[in-house]
Amino acid sequence: MEKAKPAFEKAKQTFEQALSELEGIVEKMEKGDMTLDQSIEMFQKGIELSNYCSRRLDEVEKRITILIKDDNGNIRESDFNEPGVSQGSSED
């Protein structure tokens, strides 16, 4: 039996839409004017959205490749998670 997907995943919500919705939930919760039940419901939805965004970022990260210049000035393509690849700023 397959676990039911949250409504926002069924609707093929984009990362940007999910992130925007998550930000809205955070803003509402920070105001503190919801009932306990509303807060719990919003918290649960926020966790689901956060997990969805995290999964989407992981999927995208797997597809990213980085162009790397070696010591001889040659450019090669490598996987994002290749050992020794700097994930910070690039040097020119």
N, C-alpha and C positions, 0 to 999 in steps of 0.2 A: 504494500500500500504506500503510495507516494504522498509525502508531506505537502499540504496545500501551500501554494505560494501566496504571499501577501498581495493585496489588490494592486498596489503600485507596480509590482513586477508583472502581473498579468496584463496590465495596461501598457507594457513596454515603456515605462517612464524613463526619460533620459537621465543621465547622471546629473546634469544641471538642474533639471526639474526636481529630482529627489533632494539635491543639496539645498535648493531654495526652500523646499517644503520643510526640511530639517531645520534650517535657519529660522523659519517662521515659528516652528514649534518651540525652539529655544527662547525666542523673544517672548512668546506667550507665557512660557513657564517662568521666565525671569520676572515678569510682572507680578506673579504671585496671587492673582485674583481668580484662580480656578478652584473648584472643589477638589477634594482628595481624589474622588473617582475620575474626574476630568484629568487631573494631573497624572494619575497612573496610566490612563488611556493614552495621553499624549507622550508620556515617557516610553511606553511600549512601542508606539508608532515610531518615535524617534530612534529607538534602538534598532528597529527593523530597517529604517531608512539608512542609518549609519552602517549597518551590516551590508546593505545593498551597495552603498557607495564604496565601501571597502572592497567588496568583491569585484565591482566594476574597475576600480583602480588596479587591482591585482591582475585582472584580465588584460587591461591596456598595457601594464608594465611588461607582461610577457611578450607583447607584440612589438615593443619598442626596441629599436636597434640604435646604436650609437656609432657615429663615424669617429675613428680614432687615428690620430697621426702618430706614427711610431718614431723612433729615434732618427731614422733615415729620412723623415719627411713624407713617407708613404702613408696614404690614407687607406684604412681597411674598415670593413663593417664587422661589428661584433655584437653579441647579445648584451642586453642591458645589465644582466646580473653576472657577467663574466668576472671572475676573480681578477683583481688588480685594476678594474675600471673605476675611475673616480666618478662618484655620483654627485659631486658638488659642481662648482663652476668649472668651465673649460678654460684651458690655457691657450693663448694665441701666440 
